[in-house]
Amino acid sequence: MALELSELRSLLDSARKGERRSLAKLLTEIERGQKIELPHEEPWILGVTGAPGVGKSTLIGRMISHWHSNGEKVAVLAVDPSSPISGGSLMADRVRMPHSDSSDSVYVRSLASQNFPGGILPHIDTMCRALSACGWHRIIIETVGSGQSEISIVAFSDVVLLVEGPDRGDIIQAEKAGVLEIADAIVINKSDIPSSASALEDIRRSLELSEDDNRVVRSVSAINGDGIAELISEIENIEKDPSRSRIRNRERLISHWVSLLITHERIESNLEKLSNGSITINDAIDSIGNSLNFGGN
């Protein structure tokens, strides 16, 4: 049952005072689609994506430690692939993040992509704004993989960090998926492995970086901390690129439209009619389109 406006305001007030239980409940309500008025604050959001096994969580852990040592509060929204039956999310990566929920300055929450097509989480932007309103200075969105679903999620970020391993196959997959188009920084992790140097040069050549391309391309070692401070300094000071911002804004619009469609009141009835053969797919499209005034009337 939806909470009353006064209850939501009370939750927000408590969360802003540092009560984690209230924050968790507030985020849960937002995840369920509850509308809430939030202060007009623009959060700083870092989207981190990359193929499984490249060390994203270890790298994020290093970044958390850096900001934590500087007195900044860091929140992580870890988007996990979810079971199509249970909708549950995986929590294993949290153990690779130091201070995970063990400090007042660090907050980690796992999100299941549930039944949304493409892994789209329609309320993730509102959750980020809620975290910002509650005093979290740095917000990280971590995704599993580097495909179209990850593009849809990290598009809500101010800076997109693509993490790769020394294996050239990872970056090829990212190129195919289009992740490179929106990445502000490309990082080869595991710089302690000899092949990482050639992988870094391959990426630089494949990108054919122009003089006005401000993307960060570097290698780091999340295990021993090499290059982490330099990476953070670069991504904190990177200027927005108009072309990448346009692509991300397009993905945000698409995500919101898909969310609107899959939560539409007619979707279930049309699915039922499609299943029993009483209407065609075009009939279903027309039914929903007309209710959304796609016909221009």
Steps between C-alpha positions, in 0.01 A plus 500: 500500500632844404615724781334832574688816406555583867654155558739547207604841629561349842716226345698758303553716809624199700724385216655848476583473869700185432249228589589214265184303557297800383730544200460135403122522528494825303701344215275195505192718459662685210598167341134398520402809304398728787510869401683732736594868502874548537720810531632626168853374551709358219692194622843407367458151357770266370386208286736201500454222248705224342507127437483258797837420655684820406511620861229765510408440864863501613558824311188655651625390841823693442307808393277474806809485722642810330187710545438357846848610612420851373189517716251454216191281521466238227189305397508205260201365310610158373269384222494120489347266244190359664333164492201501263314298764596658831617841385779474756836671465852372559689639799842338463677805358436694819769303683761649263404853601677617818291690754187350341228613740758492782547876502265795536665638186435203269169355385460206262170376362444222247222542245341223296426576137178303556274459199587822324607447137863584437568514872352849517439627851252784443536654846877493536533873429254581780691271736820687420336836568365365830850389602636841409227669704607284795858624483680242288767691306603227257256255346623200301280285277666165431369264233587143407609462138546749217198463272194702403337455840807651668487798264141563609603501866826696496341761272367654822860577606698821466818306425513150349800282579556190287725246672682244287747221561816425300298264278429676171174306469339710773547829315374347175177406677473855633550638148223276366260603775567871452627557853809677368275768352392623842814423703682804639783286634635162391718320752705186456508335841769255612792716380726258690435248221749546209233483226320805642745742332428368151126496576519868597675589174244298302218701654671831432553404137147368454349817644718719277473775758486847347652807661161614631408157641530536877445137588720346767686188385736343754600181679467436872544217746206475736677226696801709604352848448727618218352788300181531709561851634593624152189341349273661759656842443446469125137389515413764759626772268387368165289741296168390353517399136194619299484193276520251788251705703258487207527122479443465874200733493355292218541185706333668799200601290470148358522352850222722629278421201556127542420535870180685413398226259574199721314652794203610289161393631411328172814292466378197697157486335660524157748225586209279605315569175815432298544170682148379421516629143212745526716789371809541284824669601402800288167522684687504832738770377208714379315453830790622712608763249153654484477519879834684503376731224764381254249566227546873552136572590 
